[in-house]
Amino acid sequence: MTQVQVVVVGGGVMGAATAWNLARRGTDVLLLERFEPGHHEGASHGATRNFNTAYSSDHYLDLVLRARELWADLAEQAATPVLDPVGLVNHGGGLAGTARWQAVRDALVARGEHAEWLAADAAHERWPALRFRPAPVGDGRDVLWVPSGARVRAADALAAMHDGVTRHGGTVRFSSRARAVEPLPEGGVRVVTDEEEVTCAVVVLTVGAWTAGLVASSGLDLPLPTLEVTQEQPAHFAVVRPDLLTGDLPGFNHAPDPDDPADAYFRSDVYGMHTPGEGIKAGWHGTGAVLDPDERTYAYEERQMADLRRYAADWLPAADPDRFEAISCTYTSTASTDFVLDRRGDVVVGAGFSGHGYKFAPAVGEVLADLALGVGPGPAAAFRLTGRAEAGARRGYGT
């Protein structure tokens, strides 16, 4: 039987970030991942994500600004770029959208971050690969430009975290599925895999779409909120007008105007970014079908894809809506879209990242590592297992 200080179950970006944070503090940590490296079964695969700083709530701004520091640490330690400083544009949503983006601007400026309003024509002139519409307020507050936004090199970042765990003395074990997590009467936890049993002082669960199933099958006393698993289907659209990609194309968040009939086909907010070599990525946020993660078909839903192709035709003039590569990934969402970061006994859980978690990963890993070691201020109230809001509007902060 193997014995370590901390076992992290789930080697996607959140588990990898947790194990990296633990290992670089000298913790004897074992990271277990049920699939092979580079798999497409969960929510962490793919070449790029938005590093989206367009939040107005303190608990998310605290987390995302700390994440920026830790992404820089990871890049330095791994000697590889992790964030491309392309910036982020936010637009749309009608009158409510202007108020939403204004709240983001005010929150960022209050923290010393730059955020600038641009008129739609000026924004299009600067980034001709994107289209913009004047906002109904009519005062030039059409597009909120946030230079601190970036593009995460997601696949490179995940590999760098896995490498960082081993570089700092931890262990990463792929193709090792945790079948049961059993708190011991004398304290500590036994983790049962297909190959062995491992005992540890603390276990951290970061298994994404499999969280509720593992908790239930192990009989763990964790008051989880409802975690809804959906299959989402963004796509990379081929770039057919490279001449419009002048400079770095920023990531984007685009909210539909509920009062404009032209936006009636929108399924949700749209997020996207340019992925060099693959095209311009765009996706609806949190509109996929609910499913069992072990029974995915990976096939896209035709009507949703038709609407996404229409979006590309209307709003992405550098892209070809008829040439695309569909992407299948999972969201594991809470009703409020807030994360679950907390500890009960010797079990720590990180879950419910609701399609907007990747950018936060190194800071989430730091919080979960603190919980495992019993140090630090603990998670923000919105992330705790008790006292959570169980209802709320889904926000357009997609990855």
Disulfide bonds with the S-S distance in Angstrom:
none
